[in-house]
Amino acid sequence: MTNDFAPVADIMLSTEKLRMRLLHEGLNETVVNECESIMMTELLELHNQIKSQQQQHSVLVDRLRQLETEKVELERTVVHETKEREAHGYVNGRYSDFYSVLSGGSASESDPDTASQVADAESEDEVTYFDTRDFLSVESLRSASRRRELVTNGCNALESIGDSRSYTAKFTKYPIVERRDKLPEPKEKEKPIGLWSIIKENIGKDLSGVCLPVYFNEPLSSLQKCFEDLEYSYLVDNALQWGKQGDSLMRTLLVAAFAVSSYASTEGRQCKPFNPLLGETYEADYPDKGLRFFS
């Protein structure tokens, strides 16, 4: 790397020649001093502008290096994922041959109906398994391709500003991985069960002996859920404050407390209305916030 982008050294500005020339022309001392002052002001302003342009140029060069490094990392990631996808495709072909031989053997040894059922079941399992792998690989390739296109456009824009120079970029060992910012929403495997249908089917029976789904054990009235919003958001707010203070341990502990509380994945859960006529009561006490509520 050359010293083309080295900081500009301080320049000593002198008006001695101008002063001697003006005195030689017969101008008095006051006029000479004013001319020197004007000249020094203009030269200093020009010098400051040059330094500012040099700093901007240095920032652009550093940014160009960073973008080029990210571009190379993304290209390596795409090549790696492409090789994995090709390897998966080869495995898929081997499994397909295996299933075809298996289905052919079963067809020759048993009746046609049984052979068709076995072939359908095996083909369904095969499609379910391998389609999932292919889907994940294709989506990751599309995401990497979009990121590479954005980085390439940024590099082209910066190359039009500065000189195109060759340099050596330092590569990191691990590729860029996108992290999720929230837990996935829970999905019910069973069909939703109505509470009124359970009560109707158990008229005249002791409901204390009826096993209700866990879905009905969670809430909670709308009032209680509102205060849960306040409580668990308070954990995340505290984590943010600890992070700003540089305490990564406390930030990690508070974020972990929020994650394991299972509240982060129950954003869209259903709530029943608060009904004090049924004897429902609720008390929320937050002395640190100056809040206390009893109903």
N, C-alpha and C positions, 0 to 999 in steps of 0.2 A: 504494500500500500504506500503510495507516495504521500508527500506532505502538501498536496494541492489544497486540502481542506483544513490546513492548520490555521489556528486563530491568527488574525491580523495583528501584528505587533503595533504598539503605540507609535505614532508618527510625530516627529518633532517638526512643528510648523514654524517657519521663520519669515519675517517680513523685512529683513535687513536690507536686501537688495532694493526692494520697493522704497524703503525709507531713504536710502542713499540717492536713488533716482529722483525722488521728489525734492529732496534738499538741493540737488544739483540744478533742478529747474527753478529754484528760487522761492519755493513755497515756504510759508512760516511753519513753526513747530505745531501749532494747533491743528492746521489742516492735515499735516503729516500724521499726527496721532489719530485723527478721525478716519483717515484712509486706512491706517493700519488696523483700527478696530473693525471697520467694515469688512476688510479682507479676512481677518481672523474669524469673524463670525460666519462668513460664507464657507470658509474652509472647514471649520469645525462641524457645521451642519452637513456638508458633503461627506466628511469622514464618518459621522454617525450613521448616515444613510448607507454607506458602504459596509460598515460593520453589521448593520441590521440585515442587509441583503445576504451577507456571508453567513450569519446565524440561521436565517431561513433556509438557505441552501444546504447547510449542514443537517438541519432537521429533516429536510426532504430526503437526503441521501440515507440517513439512518432509517427512516420509514420505508424507503425502497428496499433496503437490506432485509428488514423484518418481513415485508410482504413476500420477498423472494424466498426466504426461508420457509414461510408458511406454505407457499406454493409447492415447494419441493416436498414438504412433509405430506401434503394432500395427495400429490402424485404417487408417493410411495404407499400411502394408505390404499389408494384405488388399485394399484398394482397388486398389493397383498390380498385385498378382498376379491379381486378378479381371479387370482390363483386359487383361493379357497373355493370360490364358486365353481370353477372348472373341476376341482377335485370332488366337490359334492355331486356335480353332474356325472362324473365317472362312477361314483358309488351308486348313484341312482340307476345308472344303466346296469350295473351288476345285480342290484336287487330286482330290477325289472326282469332280467333273464332268469333269476332264481324263481320268481313268482310264476313266470310263464311256464317253466319246466314243471313246477309243482302242480299248477293247475292242469297242465297237459297230462301228467301222470295220474292225477286223481280222476280225470275224465275217462281215461282208459281202464281204470280199475273199478269204477263205480258207475251208477246210473247217471244219465245226463242231468237230471234235476239236482242231485247232490253236487255234481261238479260245478254247475252254474252258480249254486249258492256259495260254495267255497271260493270260487273265483271272484264273485262280486264282493264278498266280505274282505278278501285279501286286497283287491284293487282299491276298495274304499279306504282301508288302513294305509295303503301305500300313498294314495293321493293326499290323505290328511297329514301324514308325517312329512313327506317331501315338499308338498306345497308350502307348508309353514316355513321350512328352511329356505326355500327359494324366495319366498316373499320377503323374509327378513334381509336376505342378501341383496335383492334388487332394490329395496328401499334404502339400504345403507349406501349402495352405489349411487343412487340418484341424489341422495343428500350430499355425498362427497363431491359429485359432479357439479352441483349447484355452488358449493363453497369454492371449488376450484375456479369456476367461471367468475365469481365475484372477485377473487384475489387476482386473477389475470387482468380484469378490467382496471383494478386499482394500480397494478404495476404499469400498464400501458399509459395511464394518465400521468404517473410520476416520471416515466421515462421521457415524455414529451417536454418536461420542464428542465430536468438536469441532463448532464452528459451521461451517455451510456458507457459505463466502465465495467470491466470485469473484476470481480472480487470473489473471495472465498467465503462461503456462508457456513456457519456452524449449525449442524443438524442436531436436533434432540432425538432421544432414543425412542420415545413413545409417541404415537399419533394423537391427534386431537380427538377427544371423546366428549360428546354432548351429555351433560348431566341433567337428570330430571329435577324439576323444582317442586314437585308435589307427589304424594303417594297416589297410586291408581285408585279409582273409585271402585268400591266393592260391587260385585255382580252376583245377583241371586241365581243359584242354579235351579232352585225349585220355583214353582209358580207361586205368585203372591197369594197369601191366605187371608181371607177377610175375618176380622174379629167377630163380626155379627153372625157370620155363618157358623163359627164355632159355638157361640152362645146358643144359637137356635138349635143346633144338633144336641146340645146338652141341657135342654130345658128340664128342670126338676132334679138335676143331678148336682152333686157337690163339686163346684168348680175348683176347689182346692186340690182335688185329685186329678184334675185335667192338666196334662203337660202342654203348655203353650210354647210355640216356637220362640227362639231367642230374639227374633225380630221384634216381638212385643214386650220384651223385658227391658229394652233400651230406653225409650223415653217414656217418656219424658215429655213434659209439657213444653209448649212454645216458649213460655217464660223461662223455664230452666235452660232451654237450649240457647236463648239469648245471653244468659249469664255464662254459659259455657263458651260462647263466642268471646266474651270479655276475658275470661280466665285464660284460655289457651292462646289468644292473641297477645296477652300480656307476657307469656313465655317467649314468644317470638320477638316481641319488642325488647325484652331484657337481653335476649341473645344478640340482637343488633347493637345494643349499647355496649355490652361486653366486647363485642368484636371491634367497635370503634376505639375502645380503650386498649386494644392489643392483647386481651386475654382470650386466647383461642380455646383454652380448656373449658372455661365457663360457658362460652358460646356453644361449644360442642355438646356440653351436658344439657343445656336448655333446649337445643334443637332436638337432641335425642329424647328428652322428656316429652316434647311435643309430638314426635314421631310415634313413640311407643304408646301414647295415650289413645291411639286409634281414632282420635277426633279428626286428624288431618284427612282421613279417608271417608268421613261420614258427612261430607258437606251437603249432600242432597237427600239426607234421610228424612223420613216423614215424622211429623210431630202431631200430637193430639192437642186440642185447645185446652187452656187452663180453666178448670171448672171448680171454683170453691164450693159450689153447692154439693159436690160429692165428697166434701171433706178434704180436698187437696190443699196442702199448704206448702209454702216454699220460702226459705230464708237465704238471703245472700248478704254476706258480711265482708266488705273490703275496706278495712280501716286505713290501709296505706293510700287508698284512693279517696278516702272520705265518703264512702258509699255504704249504706246499709239498707236493705230492702226486706220486708217481711210481708207475706201475703197469706 
